[in-house]
């Protein structure tokens, strides 16, 4: 039988899932705007990727993974470039634009 080196064992997978669920529940309890329907997919994706990455780098405990992911999200907020009331700067394809002398310039 060939072992897949890219997969996690059951125990590590369970730890990753619990850390993710706890991080998401924490944001929901806070009433964070990152859990709003328009932002939840991006937020959940960032949390999941960070938790998986850190588990791959050796973090083994749920609290470590959860807290690291929440700290990462706090310092790398996916929507901090979008000021409230400036939805016109967010294009439907997911890129941001900024206004320069009346012209829209793509920034992301």
URMO-V346317 format. One line per field, one symbol per residue. phi: phi as a letter, one per 30 degrees, with the letter a starting at -180 (. if undefined). psi: psi as a letter, one per 20 degrees, with the letter a starting at -180 (. if undefined). burial: # if it has 24 or more other C-alpha atoms within 12 Angstrom, else .. A space follows every 10 residues. Layout:
BEGIN
phi->???
psi->???
burial->???
END
This chain:
BEGIN
phi->.cddddccde dddddddddd eddddddddd idddceedcd ddddddeddd dddddddjdb ceeddddddd dddddbddcd dcdeicdddc dddjccbbcb hicdbdcb
psi->pppoiiqqrg ghgggggggg gggghghghh kpiiiqhiih ggghgggggg ggghhhjipi qghggghggh gghhilpiji ioqpjkhiio qhjiqqqqpo liqppph.
burial->.......... .#..###### ####..#... ...##..... ..##.##### ##.##....# .######### .##....##. ........## .....#.... ........
END
